[in-house]
Amino acid sequence: MKNLAIIIFSVFSMTVFSQVSIGKSSVSSNAVSLEFGDQHRGLLLPWVDKTDDVVGAVNGTMVYTLNDKKVKVKYASGWKDLSVNTEGTTIDPVTFVDGTAIQNTTDENSTAKVSIGTPSSTPGILVLEDADKAMILPKVADPNRNIVNPSPGMMVYDTTKKLLAVFNGSVWSYWRS
């Protein structure tokens, strides 16, 4: 009985004060809610047919749109193109398989959601809920050279250029604040 109480308390504690690291043993500071290791991998955004299909999007929501093959972020005034106006592709350059064919054959759980931090009703697939913590993107030096066959909608922080890098299926676009 004592062990069961300890397990329940541990699980509850992890959900209340969540900090998650992927690909490393721990997060780098108390200000981090989600942090990635330093492997040559990126964070893949959800694919949607078009931004009109994203119901209840809040500022900061990021998606890869299939109708124009671009990475976009939601702002108060609408959706901003992070692909620098270049159209991407969903065709894998190695296998020549269209990624949408794989996606369209998979059943989607429209209520699926993972929250890190204090859960709320904010819509999204992965929602970082803390007001005092941030996500640290995967860090990759020269992702255009070091990420072999990146997927459309991939995001990383380029440690060489010190810029946000997003891949739209054709080219990497770089953003600074």
C-alpha positions as CSV (number, residue, x, y, z in Angstrom):
1,M,0.0,0.0,0.0
2,K,2.9,2.4,0.9
3,N,4.5,1.7,-2.5
4,L,1.3,2.4,-4.3
5,A,0.9,5.8,-2.5
6,I,4.5,6.7,-3.4
7,I,3.9,5.9,-7.1
8,I,0.7,7.9,-7.2
9,F,2.4,10.9,-5.5
10,S,5.3,10.7,-7.9
11,V,3.2,10.6,-11.0
12,F,1.0,13.5,-9.7
13,S,4.2,15.5,-8.9
14,M,5.6,15.0,-12.4
15,T,2.4,16.3,-14.0
16,V,2.2,19.4,-11.8
17,F,5.9,20.5,-12.1
18,S,6.7,19.1,-15.5
19,Q,10.0,19.7,-17.1
20,V,10.9,17.3,-19.9
21,S,14.1,16.6,-21.7
22,I,14.3,14.5,-24.9
23,G,17.6,13.0,-25.9
24,K,19.4,14.2,-22.8
25,S,19.4,13.3,-19.1
26,S,18.0,16.6,-17.7
27,V,16.9,20.1,-18.6
28,S,19.5,22.9,-18.4
29,S,17.6,25.2,-16.0
30,N,14.4,25.8,-14.1
31,A,13.2,28.2,-16.9
32,V,12.9,25.3,-19.3
33,S,9.7,23.3,-19.8
34,L,10.9,21.2,-22.9
35,E,14.4,20.8,-24.1
36,F,16.0,18.5,-26.7
37,G,19.4,16.9,-26.9
38,D,22.1,17.8,-29.4
39,Q,21.6,15.0,-31.9
40,H,21.1,16.0,-35.6
41,R,17.3,15.9,-35.4
42,G,14.6,18.6,-35.4
43,L,11.2,19.2,-34.0
44,L,8.5,18.2,-36.6
45,L,5.4,20.4,-36.7
46,P,1.9,19.0,-37.3
47,W,0.7,18.8,-40.9
48,V,-2.7,20.4,-41.7
49,D,-4.5,20.8,-45.0
50,K,-4.8,24.6,-44.6
51,T,-4.7,27.1,-41.8
52,D,-8.5,27.5,-42.0
53,D,-8.7,23.9,-40.7
54,V,-6.9,24.8,-37.4
55,V,-9.8,25.4,-35.0
56,G,-9.2,27.6,-32.0
57,A,-5.6,28.4,-32.9
58,V,-3.9,30.7,-30.4
59,N,-1.0,33.1,-31.0
60,G,2.2,31.0,-31.3
61,T,0.5,28.0,-32.9
62,M,2.8,26.5,-35.6
63,V,1.9,24.2,-38.5
64,Y,3.0,22.9,-41.8
65,T,0.3,23.5,-44.4
66,L,-0.2,21.0,-47.2
67,N,-2.2,23.3,-49.5
68,D,0.8,25.5,-50.1
69,K,3.6,23.5,-48.4
70,K,4.7,26.2,-46.0
71,V,5.6,26.5,-42.3
72,K,3.3,29.0,-40.6
73,V,2.8,30.6,-37.2
74,K,-0.4,32.2,-35.8
75,Y,-0.3,35.8,-34.9
76,A,-3.2,38.1,-33.8
77,S,-3.5,39.5,-37.3
78,G,-3.5,36.0,-39.0
79,W,-0.9,33.4,-40.1
80,K,2.7,34.4,-40.9
81,D,4.7,32.4,-43.5
82,L,8.0,31.2,-42.1
83,S,9.0,29.6,-45.3
84,V,10.1,32.9,-46.9
85,N,7.5,32.6,-49.7
86,T,9.0,29.5,-51.2
87,E,6.8,26.5,-51.8
88,G,8.0,23.2,-50.3
89,T,7.2,19.6,-51.1
90,T,6.1,16.4,-49.3
91,I,7.9,14.1,-51.7
92,D,10.8,12.2,-50.0
93,P,13.9,12.8,-52.2
94,V,15.3,9.3,-51.4
95,T,12.3,7.1,-51.7
96,F,10.1,9.4,-53.8
97,V,7.1,8.6,-51.6
98,D,4.7,11.4,-51.0
99,G,4.4,11.9,-47.2
100,T,0.7,12.9,-47.5
101,A,-0.1,9.4,-48.8
102,I,1.3,7.9,-45.5
103,Q,-0.5,10.6,-43.4
104,N,-3.8,10.2,-45.1
105,T,-3.9,6.4,-44.4
106,T,-3.5,6.9,-40.7
107,D,-6.5,7.4,-38.4
108,E,-6.2,10.7,-36.4
109,N,-7.3,11.0,-32.8
110,S,-8.7,14.6,-33.0
111,T,-8.7,14.9,-29.2
112,A,-5.1,13.9,-28.6
113,K,-3.1,16.3,-26.5
114,V,0.0,16.4,-24.4
115,S,0.4,19.2,-21.9
116,I,3.7,20.1,-20.2
117,G,3.1,22.3,-17.2
118,T,-0.2,23.2,-15.7
119,P,-2.9,21.7,-18.0
120,S,-5.5,24.2,-19.4
121,S,-8.1,24.2,-22.2
122,T,-5.6,25.7,-24.7
123,P,-6.1,23.7,-28.0
124,G,-3.1,21.9,-29.5
125,I,-1.3,18.6,-29.9
126,L,1.7,19.6,-27.7
127,V,1.0,22.5,-25.4
128,L,3.6,24.0,-23.1
129,E,1.4,25.5,-20.4
130,D,3.8,27.3,-18.0
131,A,3.9,31.1,-18.0
132,D,7.4,31.2,-16.6
133,K,9.2,28.4,-18.7
134,A,10.1,28.1,-22.4
135,M,10.9,25.4,-24.9
136,I,14.5,25.1,-26.2
137,L,14.5,23.9,-29.8
138,P,16.8,21.1,-30.9
139,K,20.2,22.6,-31.6
140,V,22.0,21.6,-34.8
141,A,25.1,23.2,-36.4
142,D,24.4,23.8,-40.1
143,P,21.2,21.8,-40.3
144,N,21.3,22.1,-44.1
145,R,24.4,20.0,-44.1
146,N,24.0,17.9,-40.9
147,I,20.3,16.7,-41.0
148,V,20.1,14.1,-43.7
149,N,16.7,14.0,-45.4
150,P,14.8,16.4,-43.2
151,S,11.0,16.2,-43.1
152,P,8.7,19.1,-44.1
153,G,7.8,21.2,-41.1
154,M,11.0,20.5,-39.2
155,M,12.4,23.2,-36.9
156,V,15.8,23.6,-35.2
157,Y,18.1,26.3,-33.8
158,D,21.1,26.6,-36.1
159,T,24.1,27.0,-33.7
160,T,26.4,28.1,-36.5
161,K,24.2,30.9,-37.8
162,K,22.5,31.5,-34.4
163,L,19.1,31.5,-36.2
164,L,15.8,29.7,-36.1
165,A,15.8,27.3,-39.1
166,V,12.6,25.9,-40.6
167,F,12.4,23.3,-43.5
168,N,9.4,23.4,-45.9
169,G,10.3,20.2,-47.8
170,S,12.5,22.0,-50.3
171,V,14.6,24.6,-48.6
172,W,15.7,25.8,-45.1
173,S,14.5,29.3,-44.2
174,Y,16.4,31.2,-41.4
175,W,14.7,33.6,-39.0
176,R,16.1,36.0,-36.5
177,S,14.2,38.0,-33.9
